[in-house]
Amino acid sequence: MKTPQAQPRPLFVLSLLLFSSTFLHPILAVHYASAPTPSTQTAPTNGSEFIRTSCNATLYPDICYSSLAGYSTSVQQNPARLATAAITLTLSKVKRVAVYVSNLSRQADFGADPRAAAALHDCFSNFGDAVDEIYGSLKQMRQLGSAVHSGSKVSFRFQMSNVQTWMSAALTDEETCTDGFEDVPEGQLKTDVCNRATYVKKLTSNALALVNSYAEKEMNL
């Protein structure tokens, strides 16, 4: 598998991580308007059951289904759209954790525990990298259409390898964040950060599993 070259961090991502989560939703609305969005109406059974069945291939099927069930109308029974929806959702949640950790890290600079401050700064850096990597995966997923329509298995395989590599790297960065808190004394701060990071790790893992399932199905056609 060829490792994709690192891409410059989008300016809007850097700006986002410096502000509160209040600014998150308008930015997502601009850059991800074409992604599947949760339905506000009752979803057709076939789309809902497709998501439930697809989620059985993930490590956290209950979280997978509960987080993606609202996309059933737009996803229907399309594995590419399901994988894209999972990546989009994961990117949104990872950004929120990055903003949360950023705010905590600024406060921790004035605290008494240097271990907590160092862990928070490292965690923020890791989540910043994860945002870039998931964003890169999403961009690549949206470019897969031309490879699928042209029937080029080589092009599809290369582009999918980029998606898989970036999502795997994001998962590693999220795990590195929680590992950094091992030496931090137990307390509310450590619990809150690790709980939030653990949840997005599960979302990232699920999204990667759905990407892998889509890649396998497409290559076997």
Backbone as CSV, one residue per row, in Angstrom:
resi,resn,N_x,N_y,N_z,CA_x,CA_y,CA_z,C_x,C_y,C_z
1,MET,0.839,-1.202,0.000,0.000,0.000,0.000,0.869,1.245,0.000
2,LYS,0.636,2.082,-0.917,1.446,3.289,-1.036,0.950,4.359,-0.090
3,THR,1.845,4.867,0.733,1.471,5.901,1.711,1.343,7.248,1.036
4,PRO,0.156,7.918,1.178,-0.009,9.213,0.517,0.861,10.259,1.149
5,GLN,1.299,11.194,0.337,2.125,12.262,0.860,1.299,13.182,1.728
6,ALA,1.935,13.752,2.743,1.250,14.665,3.649,0.780,15.881,2.873
7,GLN,-0.428,16.341,3.181,-0.972,17.501,2.534,-0.947,18.671,3.485
8,PRO,-0.836,19.902,2.975,-0.856,21.068,3.845,-2.160,21.118,4.618
9,ARG,-2.078,21.501,5.864,-3.282,21.590,6.667,-4.158,22.717,6.160
10,PRO,-5.429,22.425,5.815,-6.305,23.480,5.315,-6.408,24.616,6.303
11,LEU,-6.404,25.845,5.791,-6.443,27.015,6.668,-7.691,27.043,7.510
12,PHE,-8.811,26.561,6.945,-10.026,26.644,7.738,-9.965,25.700,8.932
13,VAL,-9.198,24.588,8.815,-9.050,23.684,9.947,-8.238,24.343,11.049
14,LEU,-7.126,24.996,10.675,-6.306,25.671,11.658,-7.102,26.764,12.366
15,SER,-7.873,27.505,11.615,-8.665,28.568,12.217,-9.698,27.993,13.166
16,LEU,-10.308,26.890,12.741,-11.339,26.282,13.554,-10.829,25.862,14.907
17,LEU,-9.651,25.274,14.948,-9.140,24.732,16.190,-8.709,25.811,17.166
18,LEU,-8.689,27.053,16.741,-8.299,28.135,17.622,-9.501,28.830,18.239
19,PHE,-10.707,28.443,17.791,-11.907,29.086,18.293,-12.790,28.062,18.976
20,SER,-13.842,28.527,19.612,-14.764,27.641,20.322,-15.618,26.892,19.339
21,SER,-16.328,25.862,19.827,-17.143,25.029,18.954,-18.325,25.792,18.383
22,THR,-18.552,27.005,18.815,-19.634,27.819,18.273,-19.471,28.014,16.781
23,PHE,-18.214,28.051,16.303,-17.931,28.316,14.908,-17.899,27.051,14.069
24,LEU,-18.127,25.903,14.689,-17.946,24.643,13.977,-19.005,24.429,12.909
25,HIS,-20.274,24.634,13.259,-21.345,24.269,12.354,-21.375,25.082,11.064
26,PRO,-21.169,26.399,11.084,-21.151,27.129,9.808,-20.059,26.652,8.866
27,ILE,-18.894,26.307,9.406,-17.791,25.856,8.564,-18.128,24.522,7.925
28,LEU,-18.702,23.618,8.718,-19.075,22.326,8.165,-20.135,22.488,7.089
29,ALA,-21.062,23.415,7.282,-22.129,23.623,6.310,-21.568,24.051,4.966
30,VAL,-20.478,24.819,4.978,-19.882,25.306,3.736,-19.101,24.224,3.035
31,HIS,-18.280,23.489,3.773,-17.328,22.570,3.142,-17.877,21.169,2.936
32,TYR,-18.965,20.816,3.597,-19.454,19.454,3.492,-20.925,19.407,3.101
33,ALA,-21.360,20.427,2.339,-22.759,20.493,1.954,-23.154,19.326,1.059
34,SER,-22.202,18.767,0.312,-22.533,17.698,-0.623,-22.550,16.332,0.036
35,ALA,-22.149,16.238,1.296,-22.132,14.954,1.978,-23.544,14.571,2.395
36,PRO,-23.830,13.265,2.573,-25.129,12.845,3.051,-25.432,13.486,4.396
37,THR,-26.651,13.903,4.586,-27.047,14.534,5.844,-28.149,13.734,6.501
38,PRO,-28.224,13.777,7.851,-29.258,13.014,8.541,-30.642,13.452,8.087
39,SER,-31.529,12.499,7.949,-32.893,12.806,7.539,-33.729,13.223,8.731
40,THR,-34.627,14.174,8.503,-35.541,14.603,9.559,-36.871,13.877,9.444
41,GLN,-36.988,12.999,8.427,-38.208,12.253,8.221,-37.962,10.783,8.525
42,THR,-39.038,10.027,8.574,-38.924,8.596,8.827,-38.180,7.935,7.674
43,ALA,-37.123,7.211,7.988,-36.281,6.620,6.957,-36.906,5.340,6.417
44,PRO,-36.721,5.061,5.139,-37.218,3.805,4.571,-36.555,2.619,5.251
45,THR,-37.301,1.537,5.379,-36.788,0.363,6.068,-35.543,-0.181,5.387
46,ASN,-35.520,-0.178,4.032,-34.386,-0.778,3.336,-33.084,-0.053,3.654
47,GLY,-33.113,1.300,3.709,-31.904,2.044,4.045,-31.476,1.794,5.463
48,SER,-32.435,1.755,6.368,-32.129,1.520,7.774,-31.542,0.133,7.994
49,GLU,-32.136,-0.855,7.341,-31.642,-2.221,7.497,-30.280,-2.397,6.837
50,PHE,-30.046,-1.689,5.749,-28.736,-1.734,5.105,-27.650,-1.217,6.041
51,ILE,-27.943,-0.118,6.723,-26.971,0.440,7.668,-26.752,-0.518,8.825
52,ARG,-27.835,-1.073,9.343,-27.699,-2.015,10.468,-26.843,-3.219,10.073
53,THR,-27.112,-3.762,8.903,-26.349,-4.925,8.434,-24.886,-4.557,8.192
54,SER,-24.663,-3.404,7.575,-23.296,-2.958,7.300,-22.521,-2.742,8.591
55,CYS,-23.197,-2.236,9.607,-22.538,-1.954,10.884,-22.101,-3.219,11.612
56,ASN,-22.671,-4.355,11.235,-22.266,-5.607,11.865,-20.816,-5.966,11.544
57,ALA,-20.256,-5.333,10.510,-18.861,-5.593,10.145,-17.888,-4.720,10.925
58,THR,-18.405,-3.843,11.782,-17.547,-2.946,12.552,-17.302,-3.509,13.955
59,LEU,-16.346,-2.906,14.657,-16.057,-3.351,16.022,-17.092,-2.858,17.027
60,TYR,-17.782,-1.778,16.690,-18.760,-1.188,17.603,-20.082,-0.994,16.863
61,PRO,-20.785,-2.089,16.574,-21.981,-2.017,15.738,-23.106,-1.167,16.317
62,ASP,-23.271,-1.180,17.634,-24.344,-0.390,18.235,-24.104,1.105,18.042
63,ILE,-22.857,1.541,18.279,-22.503,2.949,18.062,-22.603,3.283,16.584
64,CYS,-22.181,2.368,15.751,-22.231,2.571,14.304,-23.659,2.839,13.863
65,TYR,-24.567,1.982,14.264,-25.951,2.136,13.807,-26.613,3.379,14.401
66,SER,-26.434,3.602,15.698,-27.092,4.741,16.331,-26.586,6.072,15.772
67,SER,-25.318,6.130,15.389,-24.751,7.386,14.885,-25.076,7.624,13.410
68,LEU,-25.360,6.549,12.661,-25.562,6.683,11.215,-26.997,6.424,10.766
69,ALA,-27.854,5.984,11.650,-29.226,5.646,11.264,-29.950,6.842,10.654
70,GLY,-29.644,8.039,11.111,-30.290,9.229,10.594,-29.946,9.542,9.151
71,TYR,-28.936,8.869,8.600,-28.531,9.094,7.218,-29.195,8.094,6.255
72,SER,-30.105,7.275,6.747,-30.614,6.166,5.937,-31.328,6.613,4.672
73,THR,-32.040,7.736,4.721,-32.751,8.203,3.531,-31.783,8.559,2.412
74,SER,-30.704,9.251,2.740,-29.744,9.660,1.715,-28.801,8.527,1.328
75,VAL,-28.485,7.640,2.268,-27.574,6.528,1.984,-28.262,5.434,1.186
76,GLN,-29.550,5.144,1.540,-30.267,4.033,0.933,-29.444,2.745,1.093
77,GLN,-29.050,2.113,-0.011,-28.253,0.883,0.069,-26.948,1.038,-0.694
78,ASN,-26.373,2.221,-0.574,-25.146,2.549,-1.296,-23.964,2.543,-0.330
79,PRO,-23.053,1.565,-0.449,-21.929,1.468,0.489,-20.964,2.640,0.411
80,ALA,-20.834,3.252,-0.770,-19.941,4.408,-0.908,-20.493,5.590,-0.129
81,ARG,-21.805,5.819,-0.244,-22.418,6.922,0.485,-22.413,6.671,1.991
82,LEU,-22.541,5.418,2.395,-22.480,5.097,3.819,-21.085,5.369,4.363
83,ALA,-20.062,4.946,3.644,-18.684,5.191,4.082,-18.394,6.683,4.142
84,THR,-18.886,7.423,3.147,-18.678,8.872,3.133,-19.388,9.537,4.296
85,ALA,-20.610,9.086,4.585,-21.351,9.634,5.726,-20.615,9.360,7.033
86,ALA,-20.052,8.161,7.173,-19.321,7.803,8.393,-18.077,8.662,8.562
87,ILE,-17.369,8.919,7.467,-16.180,9.770,7.533,-16.565,11.201,7.882
88,THR,-17.640,11.697,7.260,-18.090,13.064,7.521,-18.477,13.236,8.978
89,LEU,-19.246,12.289,9.500,-19.655,12.333,10.900,-18.437,12.300,11.818
90,THR,-17.503,11.415,11.521,-16.300,11.289,12.344,-15.492,12.577,12.338
91,LEU,-15.345,13.192,11.181,-14.607,14.448,11.086,-15.244,15.517,11.966
92,SER,-16.563,15.608,11.945,-17.267,16.588,12.764,-16.990,16.373,14.247
93,LYS,-17.066,15.125,14.693,-16.855,14.819,16.117,-15.397,15.026,16.529
94,VAL,-14.475,14.662,15.660,-13.056,14.840,15.981,-12.721,16.324,16.103
95,LYS,-13.297,17.147,15.234,-13.080,18.587,15.335,-13.572,19.123,16.676
96,ARG,-14.705,18.640,17.116,-15.253,19.109,18.392,-14.326,18.753,19.557
97,VAL,-13.784,17.538,19.523,-12.851,17.148,20.577,-11.586,17.996,20.509
98,ALA,-11.125,18.298,19.303,-9.930,19.129,19.149,-10.161,20.515,19.759
99,VAL,-11.329,21.092,19.518,-11.655,22.405,20.092,-11.717,22.312,21.612
100,TYR,-12.340,21.249,22.100,-12.464,21.036,23.546,-11.090,20.920,24.203
101,VAL,-10.212,20.112,23.608,-8.874,19.924,24.178,-8.062,21.211,24.073
102,SER,-8.242,21.952,22.987,-7.539,23.222,22.836,-7.889,24.181,23.967
103,ASN,-9.165,24.279,24.280,-9.592,25.159,25.374,-9.017,24.702,26.713
104,LEU,-9.029,23.388,26.940,-8.481,22.860,28.190,-6.977,23.093,28.291
105,SER,-6.280,22.954,27.168,-4.826,23.097,27.202,-4.424,24.519,27.557
106,ARG,-5.190,25.502,27.102,-4.885,26.888,27.467,-5.105,27.124,28.955
107,GLN,-6.139,26.513,29.500,-6.403,26.640,30.926,-5.337,25.911,31.749
108,ALA,-4.888,24.752,31.240,-3.920,23.941,31.975,-2.565,24.625,32.075
109,ASP,-2.271,25.558,31.174,-0.995,26.271,31.240,-0.852,27.048,32.542
110,PHE,-1.978,27.348,33.160,-1.954,28.096,34.420,-2.227,27.185,35.619
111,GLY,-2.285,25.875,35.362,-2.557,24.928,36.432,-1.296,24.500,37.152
112,ALA,-1.508,23.588,38.116,-0.397,23.174,38.971,0.242,21.869,38.509
113,ASP,-0.381,21.151,37.609,0.125,19.838,37.204,0.724,19.908,35.798
114,PRO,2.041,19.922,35.709,2.678,19.996,34.385,2.439,18.757,33.536
115,ARG,2.175,17.608,34.169,1.924,16.385,33.407,0.608,16.491,32.636
116,ALA,-0.398,17.037,33.287,-1.690,17.216,32.621,-1.569,18.219,31.479
117,ALA,-0.824,19.296,31.727,-0.642,20.316,30.691,0.070,19.735,29.478
118,ALA,1.117,18.944,29.717,1.866,18.341,28.610,0.998,17.346,27.841
119,ALA,0.207,16.554,28.568,-0.661,15.573,27.916,-1.718,16.260,27.058
120,LEU,-2.248,17.370,27.551,-3.260,18.105,26.794,-2.681,18.719,25.530
121,HIS,-1.493,19.295,25.628,-0.858,19.881,24.453,-0.562,18.809,23.405
122,ASP,-0.063,17.661,23.849,0.218,16.568,22.912,-1.072,16.050,22.280
123,CYS,-2.116,15.958,23.106,-3.408,15.471,22.617,-3.966,16.414,21.558
124,PHE,-3.847,17.710,21.809,-4.330,18.689,20.836,-3.581,18.548,19.512
125,SER,-2.271,18.355,19.592,-1.480,18.171,18.379,-1.909,16.916,17.632
126,ASN,-2.143,15.835,18.384,-2.564,14.583,17.762,-3.924,14.724,17.088
127,PHE,-4.820,15.425,17.754,-6.145,15.592,17.167,-6.113,16.540,15.974
128,GLY,-5.211,17.503,16.002,-5.041,18.353,14.827,-4.597,17.542,13.625
129,ASP,-3.680,16.610,13.858,-3.235,15.725,12.774,-4.389,14.832,12.303
130,ALA,-5.178,14.336,13.268,-6.302,13.471,12.918,-7.323,14.206,12.056
131,VAL,-7.569,15.479,12.371,-8.486,16.278,11.556,-7.983,16.344,10.116
132,ASP,-6.707,16.632,9.940,-6.119,16.711,8.599,-6.285,15.382,7.850
133,GLU,-6.012,14.293,8.546,-6.028,12.984,7.906,-7.442,12.569,7.509
134,ILE,-8.403,12.822,8.382,-9.787,12.466,8.060,-10.315,13.366,6.944
135,TYR,-9.925,14.634,6.987,-10.314,15.555,5.921,-9.748,15.072,4.579
136,GLY,-8.501,14.625,4.583,-7.897,14.084,3.371,-8.639,12.856,2.876
137,SER,-9.071,12.007,3.803,-9.840,10.820,3.433,-11.153,11.206,2.776
138,LEU,-11.817,12.203,3.351,-13.106,12.638,2.806,-12.948,13.202,1.400
139,LYS,-11.922,14.015,1.191,-11.673,14.568,-0.141,-11.414,13.446,-1.148
140,GLN,-10.640,12.446,-0.727,-10.316,11.348,-1.639,-11.552,10.516,-1.955
141,MET,-12.415,10.305,-0.958,-13.646,9.553,-1.188,-14.501,10.236,-2.239
142,ARG,-14.524,11.554,-2.230,-15.353,12.291,-3.178,-14.768,12.298,-4.589
143,GLN,-13.530,11.896,-4.703,-12.899,11.814,-6.013,-12.950,10.397,-6.592
144,LEU,-13.506,9.465,-5.825,-13.529,8.076,-6.261,-14.515,7.834,-7.395
145,GLY,-15.499,8.716,-7.528,-16.531,8.495,-8.528,-15.990,8.300,-9.924
146,SER,-14.997,9.113,-10.312,-14.443,8.998,-11.659,-13.777,7.653,-11.880
147,ALA,-13.094,7.154,-10.849,-12.429,5.851,-10.974,-13.454,4.731,-11.085
148,VAL,-14.566,4.850,-10.325,-15.601,3.821,-10.370,-16.294,3.817,-11.724
149,HIS,-16.645,5.007,-12.218,-17.357,5.095,-13.484,-16.479,4.671,-14.668
150,SER,-15.193,4.909,-14.570,-14.299,4.532,-15.671,-13.962,3.049,-15.652
151,GLY,-14.258,2.413,-14.507,-13.965,0.992,-14.384,-12.506,0.687,-14.159
152,SER,-11.716,1.700,-13.788,-10.283,1.501,-13.575,-10.036,0.957,-12.172
153,LYS,-9.746,-0.324,-12.084,-9.480,-0.944,-10.787,-8.171,-0.420,-10.184
154,VAL,-7.204,-0.119,-11.049,-5.914,0.369,-10.559,-6.091,1.729,-9.891
155,SER,-6.792,2.627,-10.567,-7.030,3.958,-10.007,-7.854,3.876,-8.734
156,PHE,-8.883,3.029,-8.755,-9.727,2.868,-7.569,-8.915,2.333,-6.402
157,ARG,-8.095,1.315,-6.659,-7.295,0.716,-5.592,-6.330,1.736,-4.980
158,PHE,-5.709,2.549,-5.820,-4.770,3.552,-5.329,-5.476,4.601,-4.470
159,GLN,-6.616,5.095,-4.949,-7.332,6.114,-4.200,-7.899,5.562,-2.893
160,MET,-8.392,4.333,-2.929,-8.904,3.721,-1.705,-7.784,3.488,-0.704
161,SER,-6.586,3.174,-1.192,-5.470,2.973,-0.274,-5.140,4.265,0.459
162,ASN,-5.316,5.396,-0.222,-5.108,6.691,0.437,-6.124,6.896,1.553
163,VAL,-7.391,6.608,1.245,-8.443,6.753,2.248,-8.152,5.871,3.456
164,GLN,-7.816,4.631,3.211,-7.566,3.686,4.296,-6.342,4.081,5.117
165,THR,-5.297,4.554,4.435,-4.083,4.953,5.141,-4.332,6.150,6.035
166,TRP,-5.036,7.144,5.517,-5.314,8.341,6.317,-6.221,8.030,7.508
167,MET,-7.236,7.208,7.299,-8.126,6.871,8.405,-7.384,6.063,9.474
168,SER,-6.511,5.173,9.042,-5.702,4.403,9.996,-4.772,5.314,10.785
169,ALA,-4.179,6.297,10.104,-3.290,7.244,10.777,-4.055,8.081,11.796
170,ALA,-5.280,8.487,11.439,-6.100,9.260,12.365,-6.411,8.448,13.618
171,LEU,-6.723,7.181,13.431,-7.008,6.306,14.565,-5.784,6.178,15.468
172,THR,-4.612,6.071,14.868,-3.376,5.996,15.650,-3.145,7.279,16.443
173,ASP,-3.389,8.422,15.824,-3.225,9.698,16.525,-4.177,9.812,17.704
174,GLU,-5.405,9.360,17.534,-6.382,9.412,18.627,-5.962,8.495,19.774
175,GLU,-5.418,7.349,19.427,-4.941,6.423,20.459,-3.730,7.002,21.191
176,THR,-2.871,7.709,20.462,-1.707,8.342,21.073,-2.129,9.386,22.100
177,CYS,-3.223,10.082,21.814,-3.737,11.070,22.770,-4.069,10.414,24.104
178,THR,-4.844,9.349,24.084,-5.236,8.709,25.340,-4.038,8.055,26.027
179,ASP,-3.109,7.530,25.247,-1.907,6.933,25.843,-1.114,7.980,26.627
180,GLY,-1.161,9.222,26.184,-0.412,10.282,26.845,-0.918,10.633,28.222
181,PHE,-2.101,10.152,28.573,-2.678,10.458,29.891,-2.406,9.353,30.921
182,GLU,-1.623,8.359,30.542,-1.368,7.252,31.463,-0.698,7.711,32.750
183,ASP,0.196,8.700,32.665,0.912,9.165,33.852,0.224,10.344,34.546
184,VAL,-0.918,10.753,34.023,-1.660,11.858,34.628,-2.538,11.305,35.753
185,PRO,-2.518,11.940,36.934,-3.344,11.451,38.049,-4.819,11.385,37.682
186,GLU,-5.523,10.415,38.272,-6.947,10.278,38.005,-7.681,11.538,38.457
187,GLY,-8.671,11.919,37.699,-9.439,13.111,38.021,-10.438,13.399,36.924
188,GLN,-11.250,14.439,37.123,-12.310,14.753,36.179,-11.763,15.113,34.804
189,LEU,-10.661,15.870,34.774,-10.101,16.285,33.493,-9.673,15.069,32.675
190,LYS,-8.914,14.181,33.296,-8.439,12.989,32.597,-9.616,12.135,32.129
191,THR,-10.608,11.979,32.985,-11.773,11.168,32.632,-12.524,11.752,31.455
192,ASP,-12.754,13.063,31.496,-13.516,13.714,30.422,-12.796,13.607,29.081
193,VAL,-11.496,13.929,29.074,-10.749,13.897,27.819,-10.683,12.479,27.258
194,CYS,-10.365,11.529,28.114,-10.224,10.146,27.645,-11.558,9.569,27.170
195,ASN,-12.642,9.925,27.852,-13.961,9.440,27.422,-14.325,9.984,26.046
196,ARG,-14.085,11.278,25.842,-14.390,11.872,24.540,-13.495,11.304,23.448
197,ALA,-12.208,11.155,23.765,-11.272,10.613,22.777,-11.611,9.163,22.449
198,THR,-11.999,8.404,23.457,-12.345,7.004,23.233,-13.569,6.879,22.338
199,TYR,-14.547,7.759,22.525,-15.748,7.709,21.695,-15.409,7.983,20.231
200,VAL,-14.603,9.006,19.971,-14.271,9.301,18.562,-13.341,8.237,17.990
201,LYS,-12.568,7.573,18.825,-11.767,6.445,18.332,-12.693,5.350,17.790
202,LYS,-13.789,5.132,18.488,-14.746,4.117,18.041,-15.418,4.530,16.737
203,LEU,-15.758,5.813,16.625,-16.337,6.308,15.377,-15.350,6.156,14.220
204,THR,-14.078,6.486,14.481,-13.054,6.376,13.444,-12.849,4.931,13.035
205,SER,-12.811,4.040,14.025,-12.666,2.615,13.745,-13.822,2.110,12.894
206,ASN,-15.034,2.524,13.247,-16.212,2.105,12.480,-16.164,2.638,11.050
207,ALA,-15.788,3.907,10.907,-15.709,4.498,9.578,-14.684,3.755,8.715
208,LEU,-13.552,3.415,9.308,-12.526,2.672,8.578,-13.047,1.300,8.160
209,ALA,-13.787,0.654,9.044,-14.347,-0.660,8.715,-15.339,-0.560,7.555
210,LEU,-16.140,0.483,7.523,-17.095,0.669,6.432,-16.374,0.993,5.125
211,VAL,-15.282,1.741,5.230,-14.451,2.018,4.050,-13.871,0.709,3.509
212,ASN,-13.355,-0.118,4.405,-12.772,-1.389,3.994,-13.815,-2.296,3.332
213,SER,-15.029,-2.301,3.894,-16.100,-3.123,3.329,-16.463,-2.651,1.927
214,TYR,-16.545,-1.331,1.773,-16.860,-0.770,0.459,-15.770,-1.117,-0.555
215,ALA,-14.518,-0.972,-0.153,-13.400,-1.267,-1.047,-13.429,-2.726,-1.492
216,GLU,-13.698,-3.620,-0.547,-13.735,-5.049,-0.875,-14.855,-5.366,-1.856
217,LYS,-16.035,-4.779,-1.615,-17.171,-5.040,-2.517,-16.879,-4.513,-3.920
218,GLU,-16.329,-3.315,-3.999,-16.075,-2.697,-5.301,-15.018,-3.474,-6.089
219,MET,-14.005,-3.962,-5.405,-12.939,-4.683,-6.076,-13.389,-6.062,-6.544
220,ASN,-14.438,-6.587,-5.916,-14.925,-7.927,-6.274,-16.012,-7.891,-7.346
221,LEU,-16.396,-6.695,-7.783,-17.418,-6.602,-8.823,-16.892,-7.082,-10.176
